[in-house]
Structures are given as C-alpha cells and as structure tokens.
Amino acid sequence: MSGDQGDAPTCKMEKLQLTDDLEESEFFRTYSRLETHLDLLKDSARTMAYKDAIQQNRELFEGKVVLDVGCGMGILSIFAAKAGASKVIGVENADIAALAMQIVKENGKENVVNVVKGLIEEVELPDGIQQVDIIVSDWMGSSLYVEGMLHSVLFARDKWLRPGGLVLPNVGNLWIAGACDPHRSLNNGFWNNVEGFDMSSVKYAVAHEAVVDCVASQNVLTNSFLVHSTLLERAPNEPIKFRTVFALEVLRTGIIHSMILYFDVGFFVGQTEKPVTLSTSPQSPWTHWEQTVLHLDKPVYVQANERITGGIGMFPSAHNSRCMNFELRVRSKEAQGLVSHFKYFTSSQKL
C-alpha cells in the first residue's frame, strides 16, 4: 500500500507532463497549417502595421542584426532585410519553417535571412552570433496574452538582446468595455429546442467560455478602460497574473450583455512624428484577433452617463499554460440597489 501511495505523485506529474506535451504539439501543428498563415497574411491591418513600423525606421535597421521570434512564413524577416538589416535570424518551431526558407530564397534574401527551426528556448543562433540589436515578433494572441508567446520573446530578449537594443512592438495594452448583443437571447434560446430536442445542457457548458468574436462598433455602449500594460523592453519574464478594478462611463442607453476585451500594441521607436500602432478595437479596422467576449449571465440595463464599475482578473490556466482564465465582476444599479455580478471564464487557443 505504501508503495502505491509513493508512486502516486510521480504518476500525476507524468500525466501533467504528457498533457503539456500534447498541448504544445497541437499548438505548433496549428502553426504548421498553411491556412493559419494565410489568415495572418490576409490580415492587412496586422501586416501593414509591421511593414510600416520597420520601413519608417530604416535607420534603426540598417546594418543591424535582427531576431524574428516565431517567424512563421518569414514576412517580418523579409521586411527587416529590405530595411537594410545585415543579418536576420528567423526562429520557428512549426514545420512551416522549411517553407519560410524557400520564400526567403525566392525573394533573394537568403544571404541576409537565416531561418532556424526549433524552440527559441532551445536553439543557438547561427554563425556564432551572441547578441542581436533588434527583436521583432508577432507574439500577440486573443486578449493579448492567450498563447503564451510573450514569454518566448522575453526569453530571447534576456538571452540575446544587446544593452540598449529594441523589441518591436515594445508596448502592449489590454482594454475592457461594455457591449450589447442583439442576438444573445436568440442564440441562447436555440439550444432549448433543436428539432424538437432539448439541448440546453450545451448552453450551460459554453456559458463560461471566453468567446473570440467580431463585435460591431455600434454595439459598444461604454468607453474603454485600460486594465493592463506590458513594456517589452523591461517587463519581467513571469506568468501574466493580475487583478484590476475598472470604471466605465455609459455612452448611450441600452443593455449590456457582455464585457469585451481588446488590445493594442505600439512601435514607439525612432524619430517618426506619428509612431505606428496596431489596435484590435471594434472601432478599428478588422483583425484576425477580433475581440474577446465575456458574456454576462444576466443583462445589465444602463442609462447614458451612468457609471459601471467592476474588476477583471487574468491568469494562466492550470490545464494549459497557453490558455488564460478570467474572473469578472460587474457592479450596476438596479431596482433593488447596487448589484454585483461575478463570473469565471476560460479561453481556448485561438490566433
């Protein structure tokens, strides 16, 4: 009996390690699919932001060594090479790395760009390179931190970035706002009767999912509140964990069905008069990240100029380090007085 008890923690650890390995494999399988990268490249707001940030700061790239973390099909690496970088190392662990090298050759940049397949945490840079001048990366996931790519960028920064070097983008901000959903009750009611069958258990199963969806700008009922920021040039490489209180002003009378999260990143470098920013706000051009929607169990009826307060928390999932959990509290005035709504959510991996 004592032997069985002694082996239990080891078995548990082995199962956790197996789960982590399977999740990592699925993550990189996703990024090995051409359709994944097609979605990224078709996101013109995303691609043009990186292109503009690099091309408008050519003087920072000329003659420099650049590291592209999670280079995908290599477009950021090619942008850096075109801007005059003397050497660009693109690191990619997904199988798409082989195609990235072919694309580099087809565009005549093979003497500048070198694609290395492997985890950034495990590879060594080619040609004996020990330091880089600039790190570029499209590391953001939905609600900014889902996917955990930020930690790979910060690892690379701590290991290879020279003192005074640059990380692009160098600022990430996460925002919250309140929104209505005219179709929310209809969508919920759908599960009550599906061709005569009661499937309402599905409704309860998905109630705690953080949903990635496109929120129309006209459905946003409040202003936005900044809940978290990361400065990539000095942020510690630690798990993202925070709780923040927020206060929102209602812009027009309506019904709040959900709180939404979106992010922006900034390329605040160089001497350009207007630094490049990339926003996933509903008021900005569409991006593949869309917005993260946290549906409330009960709608909140609001009047223009009313104040909505609450708190938002975010922390890594215990089951998948690339996913995030959320906790949300919303306080509102109702007939019976000040009412507090509290709910947990979990994310799934989505680009």
Protein Blocks (a to p, Z undefined) as FASTA:
>chain_A
ZZmmmmmmmmmmmmmmmmmmmmmmmmmmmmmpfklmmmmmmmmmlmmmmmmmmmmmmmmm
gopacddehklnommmmmmmmnopabdcdddfbfklmmmmmmmmmnopmmmpccdeddfk
lmccehhiabdfbdcddfbceehlgojlmmmmmmmmmmmmcghiacddfbdcdddddddd
fklmmmmmmmmogghiacklmmmmmmmpccdddddfklpcbdcddfbdcdfklpccdddd
dddddddddfbgcddfbdcddddddddehjbfbdcdddfbfkbccdfklpaddddfbdcd
ddehiacdddddddddfkbmkbccdddddddddfkbccdddddddddddZZ
